[in-house]
Amino acid sequence: MKILLVGSGGHVGGVARDEFEQRGHDVISATRSTDPGVDTSDAESISNLLRSVGAVDAIVIAVGAAAFKPVTELTREDYVAAFTSKTLGQIEFVTQGLDHLTDGGSITFVTGVLSREPIPTASAAAMANGAVESFVISAAPELPRGIRINAVSPNVLANSPHYHDAFAGMTPVTDEAVANAFVRSVEGNVTGRILTV
């Protein structure tokens, strides 16, 4: 398969990239610094990327930023920035990406444990993740030509120990478990699913 992977330079995106390449897929990696590059908060940047890569069998988006502050300190601007980056940035790949996907192709978003488990200072990220997951469930039945959509939603990654203290009492997940969720989304037949890890 030809897979467009946006966010391949991050911890989660890197796990997906390595697994897809190991399985023999043609992976086109895109980050802010690649050529072609992409800024997922900019619809025109996404359009330019999609035009440059042409038709693909799968689109995987593993990006999105949010401010981490106590809820009493989060501003409207913080929420708008999280929603623009994490939520609208991924949804734009449905709005524009359908015309670039082959019949029976797939779109995979990334959310995370914060949509279902609270940690301090994570309200903006939780809001964005929850919106993405609701979109996936609602959009799946309406996608044309057998195109599927899912979200991979991992707990904190074992390969990111610098984040473990923020996720006190949670069990970090292995790269293998996260990779399996991406494989299920792209190579399997499920749609409208939040693949929790």
C-alpha positions as CSV (number, residue, x, y, z in Angstrom):
1,M,0.0,0.0,0.0
2,K,1.0,3.6,-0.5
3,I,0.5,5.4,2.8
4,L,0.7,9.1,3.6
5,L,1.9,9.4,7.2
6,V,1.6,12.9,8.6
7,G,3.6,13.3,11.9
8,S,6.1,10.6,11.3
9,G,8.7,12.4,13.4
10,G,6.8,12.1,16.6
11,H,6.8,9.2,19.1
12,V,3.4,7.8,17.9
13,G,4.0,8.6,14.3
14,G,7.5,7.1,14.4
15,V,6.0,3.8,15.7
16,A,3.5,3.7,12.9
17,R,6.2,4.5,10.3
18,D,8.5,1.8,11.4
19,E,5.8,-0.8,11.5
20,F,4.4,0.1,8.0
21,E,7.8,0.1,6.5
22,Q,8.7,-3.2,8.1
23,R,5.5,-4.6,6.6
24,G,6.6,-3.5,3.1
25,H,4.3,-0.5,2.6
26,D,5.4,2.5,0.6
27,V,5.3,5.2,3.3
28,I,5.4,8.9,2.4
29,S,6.4,10.7,5.6
30,A,5.3,14.3,6.1
31,T,6.2,16.7,8.9
32,R,6.8,20.5,9.0
33,S,10.4,19.9,7.9
34,T,10.1,17.3,5.2
35,D,9.8,18.0,1.5
36,P,6.9,18.2,0.9
37,G,6.2,19.6,4.3
38,V,2.9,20.3,6.0
39,D,1.4,22.6,8.6
40,T,-1.8,20.9,9.7
41,S,-3.2,24.1,11.1
42,D,-3.2,25.5,7.5
43,A,-5.7,24.1,5.0
44,E,-3.7,25.3,2.1
45,S,-0.6,23.6,3.3
46,I,-2.6,20.3,3.6
47,S,-3.9,20.9,0.0
48,N,-0.4,21.4,-1.3
49,L,0.8,18.2,0.4
50,L,-2.1,16.1,-1.0
51,R,-1.6,17.4,-4.5
52,S,2.1,16.6,-4.3
53,V,1.7,13.0,-3.2
54,G,-1.2,12.1,-5.6
55,A,-3.4,9.0,-5.0
56,V,-2.8,7.0,-1.8
57,D,-4.3,3.9,-0.2
58,A,-4.2,5.2,3.3
59,I,-3.8,8.5,5.2
60,V,-2.5,8.4,8.8
61,I,-2.4,11.6,10.8
62,A,-0.4,11.6,14.1
63,V,-0.1,15.2,15.0
64,G,-1.7,17.9,17.1
65,A,-0.7,20.2,19.9
66,A,-2.5,21.6,22.9
67,A,-1.6,23.8,25.9
68,F,-1.2,22.0,29.2
69,K,-2.3,24.3,32.0
70,P,-4.7,24.2,34.9
71,V,-8.2,24.6,33.7
72,T,-8.5,27.9,35.7
73,E,-5.6,29.3,33.5
74,L,-6.7,28.0,30.1
75,T,-7.9,30.8,27.8
76,R,-10.2,30.8,24.9
77,E,-7.1,31.2,22.7
78,D,-5.7,28.0,24.2
79,Y,-8.8,26.0,23.4
80,V,-9.1,27.4,19.9
81,A,-5.4,26.6,19.3
82,A,-5.9,23.0,20.5
83,F,-9.1,22.6,18.4
84,T,-7.4,24.0,15.3
85,S,-4.3,21.9,15.6
86,K,-5.5,18.6,16.9
87,T,-9.2,18.5,15.7
88,L,-9.6,20.6,12.6
89,G,-6.1,19.7,11.4
90,Q,-7.0,16.0,11.3
91,I,-10.5,16.5,10.0
92,E,-9.2,18.6,7.1
93,F,-7.6,15.3,5.8
94,V,-11.2,14.0,5.4
95,T,-12.5,17.2,3.8
96,Q,-9.7,17.3,1.3
97,G,-8.3,13.7,1.4
98,L,-11.2,11.7,0.1
99,D,-10.4,12.8,-3.5
100,H,-6.9,11.4,-3.1
101,L,-7.8,8.0,-1.6
102,T,-8.3,4.9,-3.7
103,D,-11.5,3.0,-3.4
104,G,-11.6,1.0,-0.2
105,G,-8.8,3.2,1.3
106,S,-8.6,4.4,4.9
107,I,-8.0,7.4,7.1
108,T,-6.5,6.9,10.6
109,F,-6.5,9.7,13.2
110,V,-4.6,9.7,16.5
111,T,-6.1,10.7,19.8
112,G,-5.1,9.4,23.1
113,V,-5.9,8.3,26.7
114,L,-6.8,11.9,27.6
115,S,-10.2,11.5,25.9
116,R,-11.2,8.9,28.5
117,E,-8.9,9.4,31.5
118,P,-8.1,12.7,33.2
119,I,-4.7,14.0,34.2
120,P,-3.8,17.4,35.6
121,T,-3.6,20.3,33.2
122,A,-5.0,18.3,30.2
123,S,-8.4,19.7,29.6
124,A,-7.6,21.4,26.3
125,A,-6.1,18.2,24.9
126,A,-9.0,16.1,26.2
127,M,-11.5,18.4,24.5
128,A,-9.7,18.1,21.2
129,N,-9.3,14.3,21.5
130,G,-13.0,13.8,22.4
131,A,-14.1,15.9,19.4
132,V,-11.9,13.9,17.0
133,E,-13.3,10.6,18.4
134,S,-16.9,11.8,18.1
135,F,-16.2,12.8,14.5
136,V,-14.8,9.4,13.6
137,I,-17.9,7.6,14.9
138,S,-20.3,9.9,13.1
139,A,-18.4,10.3,9.8
140,A,-17.7,6.6,9.2
141,P,-21.1,5.6,7.8
142,E,-21.1,8.5,5.4
143,L,-17.8,8.0,3.7
144,P,-18.0,7.0,0.0
145,R,-16.4,4.3,-2.1
146,G,-15.8,1.9,0.9
147,I,-13.4,4.3,2.5
148,R,-12.9,3.6,6.2
149,I,-12.0,5.9,9.1
150,N,-10.7,5.0,12.6
151,A,-8.7,6.6,15.5
152,V,-5.8,5.0,17.3
153,S,-6.0,6.1,21.0
154,P,-3.0,5.0,23.0
155,N,-2.1,5.5,26.6
156,V,1.2,7.1,27.4
157,L,4.0,5.3,25.4
158,A,6.6,3.2,27.1
159,N,9.1,4.8,24.7
160,S,8.4,8.2,26.3
161,P,9.6,7.9,29.9
162,H,9.8,11.7,30.2
163,Y,6.0,11.8,30.2
164,H,5.4,9.0,32.6
165,D,5.2,11.1,35.8
166,A,2.3,13.1,34.2
167,F,0.3,9.9,33.8
168,A,0.7,8.7,37.4
169,G,-0.7,5.2,38.0
170,M,-1.3,4.5,34.3
171,T,0.4,1.6,32.5
172,P,2.6,2.7,29.6
173,V,1.9,0.9,26.4
174,T,4.5,-0.8,24.2
175,D,5.4,0.2,20.7
176,E,4.2,-3.2,19.5
177,A,0.7,-2.7,20.9
178,V,0.5,0.7,19.3
179,A,1.8,-0.6,16.0
180,N,-0.8,-3.4,16.0
181,A,-3.6,-0.8,16.3
182,F,-2.3,1.1,13.3
183,V,-2.1,-2.1,11.3
184,R,-5.7,-3.0,12.3
185,S,-6.9,0.4,11.2
186,V,-5.1,0.4,7.8
187,E,-5.0,-3.3,6.8
188,G,-8.1,-4.5,8.5
189,N,-11.8,-3.9,7.8
190,V,-13.0,-2.0,10.8
191,T,-14.5,1.5,10.5
192,G,-15.8,4.1,12.9
193,R,-13.8,2.6,15.7
194,I,-11.7,4.1,18.4
195,L,-8.9,1.6,18.8
196,T,-7.8,2.0,22.4
197,V,-4.4,0.8,23.4
